[in-house]
Amino acid sequence: MFDLELDAVASWIRGRGYATVAVQLPEGLKADALRISDFLSASTGAGVVVLGDPCYGACDLFADYKKHADALVHFGHSPIRPKDAGGDVLFVEARADLEIGDAVRAAAERLPKRVGLLATVQYVGLIPEAKEALEGMGKEVSVGTGDGRICHPGQVLGCDFSAATSMNREVDAFLYIGEGDFHPLAASFGTKRAVLVLDPLTGEVRSVDEARDRMVRRRFAAIERARSAESFLVIVCSKPGQERRAAADSLAERIRGQGKKAYMVLLNEVGPDALLHYKVDAYVCTACPRIATDDSARYSKPMLTVTEAEVALGLREWDGYEFDSIGSL
């Protein structure tokens, strides 16, 4: 179902003469790790080491691979421009080979005249089929171009929905092709437009409205808890695609400007255990917004995004709530 392009990967390894190769996979592809290792070893003669730590995206590229191998093959994501690592890194997008025309035509009944199409990288190859199906149903279809971190028209990241905002004036709603809520929620908050989700694996079509309402209630509660905070821990992530030191410095300065305390901590992996030692009233994560929006229940203190911290500090109105985005770095 997902094309891992193993023949092309093996050809790349042989052509460059690599003796050792590191393989990095997201959690959803780790079940294929041993098969990939066997194939590449047999096809190239290279030694293969599988990187076992969690991988959340191209923003989580294992930058120190040279300590362990000559090259890195990163599966499941496209590079985040200009943060790719150069000639010794190969990105394999693991595109899905599916037919979704019937599901798209069924979804068309729930969509307005003007529709924008969005997808994660595994499913951007399905956008042309979806566009053709919708246009056959009389829709006006747009596919936007994102900023410098986005490789393909219509592609969205959880922290970068610029492909959606680029066509905001041209559409009245979006059809997102993919799984889960995080990416379509980011697009929904970022564009203030309705978003329908088409799961290409099941054919299910649903609105994000209910998930959006749940998230708004949780985020409002976290912000309200943090309004009385007198000390904040501002978290900076060292992952190549998530490091926002300038944003962290700016926020810490604004916190201190209100007579409150701001401390800064640098982490590679952000999690509850890593924060236990720091006795503060609230956390602000400048890394992936998903750490706050999806995992806040794991933390004993309010965990806020940058934009949410601005609301808690009175620097931004709740009515102006915006989903935190990283954008071009």
C-alpha positions as CSV (number, residue, x, y, z in Angstrom):
1,M,0.0,0.0,0.0
2,F,2.8,2.4,0.9
3,D,5.6,2.4,-1.7
4,L,9.0,2.2,0.1
5,E,10.9,2.4,-3.2
6,L,13.4,-0.2,-2.0
7,D,14.9,-0.9,-5.4
8,A,15.6,2.8,-5.9
9,V,17.0,3.1,-2.3
10,A,19.3,0.2,-3.0
11,S,20.5,1.7,-6.3
12,W,21.2,5.0,-4.5
13,I,23.3,3.2,-1.9
14,R,25.3,1.2,-4.5
15,G,25.8,4.2,-6.7
16,R,27.4,6.2,-4.0
17,G,29.4,3.3,-2.6
18,Y,28.2,3.6,1.0
19,A,29.5,0.9,3.3
20,T,27.0,1.6,6.1
21,V,23.5,3.1,6.1
22,A,21.2,4.3,8.9
23,V,17.5,3.8,8.4
24,Q,15.0,6.2,10.2
25,L,11.3,5.4,10.2
26,P,8.1,6.9,11.8
27,E,6.3,4.6,14.2
28,G,3.8,3.5,11.5
29,L,6.5,2.0,9.4
30,K,8.7,0.4,12.1
31,A,7.0,-2.9,11.5
32,D,8.8,-2.9,8.2
33,A,12.2,-2.2,9.7
34,L,13.6,-5.7,9.6
35,R,12.3,-6.3,6.1
36,I,13.9,-3.1,4.9
37,S,17.2,-4.0,6.6
38,D,17.2,-7.5,5.1
39,F,16.5,-6.2,1.6
40,L,19.1,-3.4,1.7
41,S,21.8,-5.6,3.2
42,A,21.2,-8.3,0.6
43,S,20.9,-5.9,-2.3
44,T,23.9,-3.6,-1.5
45,G,26.2,-5.4,0.8
46,A,26.1,-2.4,3.1
47,G,25.7,-2.6,6.9
48,V,22.3,-1.4,8.0
49,V,21.5,0.1,11.4
50,V,17.9,0.9,12.3
51,L,17.4,4.0,14.4
52,G,15.0,2.9,17.1
53,D,14.1,6.2,18.8
54,P,10.7,7.7,18.0
55,C,10.5,9.8,14.8
56,Y,7.7,12.4,14.5
57,G,8.5,13.9,11.1
58,A,11.2,15.4,8.9
59,C,11.6,17.9,11.7
60,D,13.0,15.0,13.7
61,L,15.8,14.1,11.3
62,F,18.6,12.3,13.0
63,A,21.3,14.9,12.5
64,D,24.1,12.8,14.1
65,Y,23.8,9.9,11.7
66,K,27.5,10.3,10.6
67,K,28.5,9.0,14.0
68,H,27.0,5.6,13.1
69,A,26.8,5.3,9.3
70,D,27.9,6.9,6.0
71,A,24.4,7.8,4.9
72,L,20.8,8.1,6.2
73,V,17.6,6.9,4.6
74,H,14.6,8.7,6.1
75,F,11.3,7.0,5.3
76,G,7.8,8.5,5.5
77,H,8.4,12.2,5.1
78,S,9.6,14.9,2.6
79,P,12.5,17.2,3.5
80,I,11.8,20.4,5.3
81,R,13.5,23.0,3.1
82,P,16.1,24.3,3.6
83,K,16.7,22.0,6.6
84,D,17.5,18.9,4.7
85,A,20.9,17.5,5.5
86,G,22.6,17.4,2.1
87,G,23.8,14.7,-0.3
88,D,24.2,11.8,2.1
89,V,20.5,11.8,3.2
90,L,17.7,10.3,1.1
91,F,14.1,11.0,1.9
92,V,11.6,8.3,0.8
93,E,8.1,9.7,1.0
94,A,6.3,6.3,1.2
95,R,3.4,7.4,-1.1
96,A,0.1,5.5,-0.9
97,D,-1.2,3.6,-3.9
98,L,-5.0,3.8,-3.5
99,E,-8.1,4.7,-5.5
100,I,-10.3,7.3,-3.8
101,G,-12.5,8.6,-6.6
102,D,-15.8,7.0,-5.3
103,A,-15.1,8.3,-1.7
104,V,-14.4,11.8,-3.0
105,R,-17.6,11.8,-5.1
106,A,-19.5,10.8,-2.0
107,A,-17.9,13.6,0.0
108,A,-18.8,16.1,-2.7
109,E,-22.4,16.3,-1.5
110,R,-21.1,17.8,1.8
111,L,-18.9,20.4,0.2
112,P,-19.6,23.9,-1.1
113,K,-18.9,25.0,-4.7
114,R,-15.3,26.2,-4.0
115,V,-13.1,23.5,-2.5
116,G,-9.4,23.4,-1.6
117,L,-7.5,20.1,-1.4
118,L,-5.0,19.2,1.3
119,A,-3.0,16.1,2.2
120,T,-0.1,14.7,4.1
121,V,2.9,13.7,2.0
122,Q,1.8,10.0,1.8
123,Y,-1.4,11.1,0.1
124,V,-0.4,14.1,-2.0
125,G,-0.2,11.8,-5.0
126,L,-4.0,11.3,-4.6
127,I,-4.8,15.0,-5.0
128,P,-5.0,14.9,-8.9
129,E,-7.6,12.0,-8.7
130,A,-9.6,13.9,-6.1
131,K,-9.5,17.1,-8.1
132,E,-10.7,15.4,-11.2
133,A,-13.5,13.7,-9.3
134,L,-14.7,16.9,-7.6
135,E,-14.6,18.9,-10.8
136,G,-16.7,16.2,-12.4
137,M,-19.2,17.0,-9.7
138,G,-19.2,20.6,-10.7
139,K,-16.9,21.9,-8.0
140,E,-14.3,24.6,-8.4
141,V,-11.1,23.1,-7.0
142,S,-7.9,24.8,-5.8
143,V,-4.6,23.3,-4.7
144,G,-2.3,25.7,-2.9
145,T,1.4,26.2,-2.7
146,G,3.0,26.3,0.7
147,D,6.0,28.2,2.0
148,G,9.7,27.1,1.9
149,R,9.2,24.2,4.3
150,I,6.6,22.6,2.0
151,C,7.7,20.4,-0.9
152,H,4.4,19.7,-2.7
153,P,1.3,21.6,-3.7
154,G,-1.5,20.9,-1.2
155,Q,0.8,19.3,1.3
156,V,0.3,20.2,5.0
157,L,2.4,19.6,8.1
158,G,0.9,19.7,11.6
159,C,3.0,22.9,12.3
160,D,2.7,24.4,8.8
161,F,-0.6,24.9,7.0
162,S,0.6,27.6,4.6
163,A,-0.6,25.6,1.6
164,A,-4.1,26.0,3.0
165,T,-3.8,29.7,3.8
166,S,-2.4,30.4,0.4
167,M,-5.8,29.7,-1.2
168,N,-8.0,30.9,1.6
169,R,-9.7,33.6,-0.5
170,E,-10.3,31.1,-3.3
171,V,-12.2,28.5,-1.3
172,D,-15.1,28.1,1.1
173,A,-14.1,24.8,2.6
174,F,-11.3,22.2,2.4
175,L,-11.2,18.5,1.8
176,Y,-8.2,16.9,3.7
177,I,-7.0,13.5,2.5
178,G,-5.3,11.7,5.4
179,E,-5.7,10.2,8.8
180,G,-6.1,11.6,12.3
181,D,-7.1,15.1,13.5
182,F,-3.9,17.0,14.0
183,H,-3.2,18.2,10.5
184,P,-6.8,19.1,9.5
185,L,-7.3,20.9,12.9
186,A,-4.2,23.0,12.2
187,A,-5.7,23.9,8.8
188,S,-9.1,24.6,10.3
189,F,-7.7,27.0,12.9
190,G,-5.3,28.6,10.5
191,T,-7.9,29.3,7.8
192,K,-11.1,29.7,9.8
193,R,-12.7,27.5,7.1
194,A,-14.7,24.2,7.4
195,V,-12.6,21.1,6.9
196,L,-13.8,17.7,5.9
197,V,-11.5,14.7,6.4
198,L,-11.4,11.8,4.0
199,D,-9.6,8.8,5.4
200,P,-8.2,7.2,2.2
201,L,-7.7,3.8,4.0
202,T,-11.4,3.4,5.1
203,G,-13.2,5.8,2.8
204,E,-14.8,7.5,5.9
205,V,-15.6,11.2,5.5
206,R,-16.1,13.3,8.6
207,S,-16.0,16.9,9.8
208,V,-13.4,18.2,12.2
209,D,-16.0,20.3,14.0
210,E,-16.4,18.0,17.0
211,A,-12.7,17.5,17.4
212,R,-12.2,21.2,17.1
213,D,-14.8,22.0,19.8
214,R,-13.1,19.5,22.2
215,M,-9.7,21.0,21.6
216,V,-10.9,24.5,22.1
217,R,-12.4,23.6,25.5
218,R,-9.2,21.9,26.5
219,R,-7.0,24.7,25.4
220,F,-9.2,27.4,27.0
221,A,-8.9,25.4,30.3
222,A,-5.1,25.3,30.0
223,I,-4.8,29.0,29.3
224,E,-7.1,29.9,32.2
225,R,-5.0,27.8,34.6
226,A,-1.9,29.6,33.4
227,R,-3.2,33.1,33.8
228,S,-2.3,33.2,37.4
229,A,1.2,31.6,36.9
230,E,4.1,33.6,38.3
231,S,6.9,31.4,36.8
232,F,7.2,29.8,33.3
233,L,9.5,27.2,31.9
234,V,10.1,28.1,28.2
235,I,11.1,24.9,26.3
236,V,13.4,24.9,23.3
237,C,13.8,21.8,21.2
238,S,17.1,20.8,19.7
239,K,15.5,18.8,16.8
240,P,16.6,20.4,13.5
241,G,13.1,21.3,12.3
242,Q,11.6,22.4,15.7
243,E,14.3,24.6,17.2
244,R,12.9,28.2,17.6
245,R,15.4,29.9,19.9
246,A,14.5,33.4,18.7
247,A,10.8,32.8,19.6
248,A,11.7,31.4,23.0
249,D,14.0,34.4,23.8
250,S,11.3,36.8,22.7
251,L,8.6,35.1,24.8
252,A,10.9,34.9,27.9
253,E,11.6,38.6,27.6
254,R,7.9,39.4,27.5
255,I,7.2,37.2,30.5
256,R,9.8,39.0,32.5
257,G,8.5,42.3,31.3
258,Q,5.3,41.5,33.2
259,G,7.3,40.9,36.4
260,K,7.1,37.2,36.2
261,K,9.9,34.6,36.1
262,A,10.9,32.9,32.9
263,Y,13.4,30.0,32.7
264,M,14.6,28.3,29.6
265,V,15.4,24.6,29.1
266,L,16.8,22.9,26.0
267,L,15.6,19.4,25.3
268,N,15.8,17.0,22.4
269,E,12.8,14.9,23.6
270,V,10.1,16.8,25.4
271,G,8.2,14.7,28.0
272,P,6.7,14.8,31.5
273,D,9.7,13.0,33.1
274,A,12.2,15.5,31.6
275,L,10.3,18.4,33.3
276,L,9.8,17.0,36.8
277,H,12.8,18.7,38.2
278,Y,11.7,22.2,37.3
279,K,9.3,23.7,39.9
280,V,7.4,26.3,37.9
281,D,3.7,27.2,37.5
282,A,3.4,26.6,33.7
283,Y,5.3,25.4,30.7
284,V,5.5,26.9,27.2
285,C,6.7,24.7,24.4
286,T,8.2,26.4,21.4
287,A,8.7,23.1,19.6
288,C,6.0,21.1,17.9
289,P,2.5,22.4,18.9
290,R,1.3,18.9,19.1
291,I,3.1,18.5,22.4
292,A,0.7,20.9,24.0
293,T,-2.5,20.3,22.0
294,D,-2.4,16.5,22.0
295,D,-0.4,15.6,25.1
296,S,-1.3,18.3,27.7
297,A,-3.0,15.7,30.0
298,R,0.3,14.1,30.6
299,Y,1.7,17.2,32.3
300,S,1.1,18.2,35.9
301,K,1.3,21.9,34.9
302,P,-0.4,23.8,32.1
303,M,1.4,23.2,28.8
304,L,0.9,26.0,26.4
305,T,2.0,26.8,22.8
306,V,3.5,30.2,22.0
307,T,0.3,31.7,20.9
308,E,-1.6,30.3,23.9
309,A,1.0,31.8,26.3
310,E,0.4,35.2,24.7
311,V,-3.3,34.8,25.5
312,A,-2.5,33.8,29.1
313,L,-0.2,36.8,29.5
314,G,-2.9,39.2,28.1
315,L,-0.8,39.9,25.0
316,R,-3.5,38.4,22.7
317,E,-7.2,38.1,23.0
318,W,-8.8,34.7,23.3
319,D,-11.0,35.7,20.3
320,G,-7.8,36.0,18.4
321,Y,-6.7,32.5,19.3
322,E,-4.5,31.0,16.6
323,F,-3.0,27.6,16.2
324,D,0.8,27.8,16.7
325,S,2.7,27.3,13.5
326,I,6.4,27.1,12.9
327,G,6.6,28.2,9.2
328,S,9.8,28.8,7.4
329,L,12.9,28.6,9.6
